[in-house]
Amino acid sequence: MRGGRPPMGGSEPPIMGEGNFPDGMGERPMMNKEQNVEDIQKKAAEAKKKKIKKILTPEQYAKWQTEQATARQKAPQMRMHKGNHTNKI
């Protein structure tokens, strides 16, 4: 590299451990990215439900759950039709 930045982490190369990763990174098995994203989404959804349940009355919460279920059923249909719109100017 001419005139560029020095490599990250200073001038010394990292100490390589198991699996050619810097020490401490090769010891755990890698988690499937899709599974990790699903877990994060599930935890976020549960946290949202808990917050909403604290705020709403039992009747309001039941109605909210019904509306959420309806929206989940409509979501695949909305995705299918999303690309079929034409822009009118």
C-alpha positions as CSV (number, residue, x, y, z in Angstrom):
1,M,0.0,0.0,0.0
2,R,1.4,3.4,-0.9
3,G,0.6,6.2,1.5
4,G,-2.4,4.4,2.9
5,R,-3.4,3.7,6.4
6,P,-1.3,1.4,8.6
7,P,-3.0,-2.0,9.2
8,M,-5.6,-2.0,12.0
9,G,-4.3,-3.2,15.4
10,G,-0.9,-1.6,15.2
11,S,2.2,-2.9,13.6
12,E,2.3,-6.4,15.1
13,P,0.2,-9.1,13.5
14,P,-2.4,-10.8,15.8
15,I,-1.4,-14.0,17.5
16,M,-3.1,-16.7,15.6
17,G,-4.9,-19.4,17.6
18,E,-6.9,-22.5,16.6
19,G,-8.6,-22.2,13.2
20,N,-6.4,-19.4,12.0
21,F,-8.4,-16.8,14.0
22,P,-6.8,-14.5,16.5
23,D,-6.6,-16.2,20.0
24,G,-10.0,-16.7,21.6
25,M,-12.0,-16.8,18.4
26,G,-11.4,-20.3,17.2
27,E,-12.6,-22.0,20.4
28,R,-16.4,-21.7,19.8
29,P,-18.3,-23.3,16.9
30,M,-19.7,-20.7,14.5
31,M,-23.4,-20.2,14.8
32,N,-25.5,-20.3,11.6
33,K,-26.2,-16.7,10.7
34,E,-29.8,-17.4,9.8
35,Q,-30.4,-19.1,13.1
36,N,-28.7,-16.2,14.9
37,V,-31.0,-13.6,13.1
38,E,-34.1,-15.7,13.9
39,D,-33.1,-15.9,17.6
40,I,-32.6,-12.1,17.7
41,Q,-35.9,-11.5,16.0
42,K,-37.7,-13.9,18.4
43,K,-36.2,-12.2,21.5
44,A,-37.1,-8.7,20.1
45,A,-40.7,-9.9,19.5
46,E,-41.0,-11.3,23.0
47,A,-39.7,-8.1,24.5
48,K,-42.2,-6.1,22.4
49,K,-45.1,-8.3,23.6
50,K,-44.1,-7.9,27.2
51,K,-43.9,-4.1,26.9
52,I,-47.3,-3.9,25.2
53,K,-48.9,-6.2,27.7
54,K,-47.8,-4.0,30.5
55,I,-49.3,-0.9,28.8
56,L,-52.6,-2.3,27.5
57,T,-55.6,-3.6,29.4
58,P,-56.3,-7.3,28.9
59,E,-59.1,-6.5,26.4
60,Q,-56.8,-4.2,24.4
61,Y,-54.0,-6.8,24.5
62,A,-56.3,-9.5,23.2
63,K,-57.5,-7.2,20.3
64,W,-53.8,-6.3,19.5
65,Q,-52.9,-10.0,19.3
66,T,-55.8,-10.6,16.9
67,E,-54.7,-7.7,14.7
68,Q,-51.1,-9.0,14.8
69,A,-52.3,-12.5,13.7
70,T,-54.4,-10.9,10.8
71,A,-51.4,-8.9,9.7
72,R,-49.2,-12.0,9.7
73,Q,-51.7,-13.7,7.4
74,K,-51.8,-10.8,5.0
75,A,-48.0,-10.3,4.9
76,P,-47.3,-12.9,2.2
77,Q,-50.0,-11.5,0.0
78,M,-48.7,-8.0,0.4
79,R,-45.2,-9.2,-0.6
80,M,-46.5,-10.9,-3.7
81,H,-48.3,-7.7,-4.9
82,K,-45.5,-5.4,-4.0
83,G,-43.7,-5.6,-7.4
84,N,-46.9,-5.3,-9.4
85,H,-47.4,-1.6,-9.0
86,T,-46.6,0.9,-11.7
87,N,-45.6,4.5,-11.0
88,K,-48.0,7.0,-12.4
89,I,-46.6,10.5,-12.9
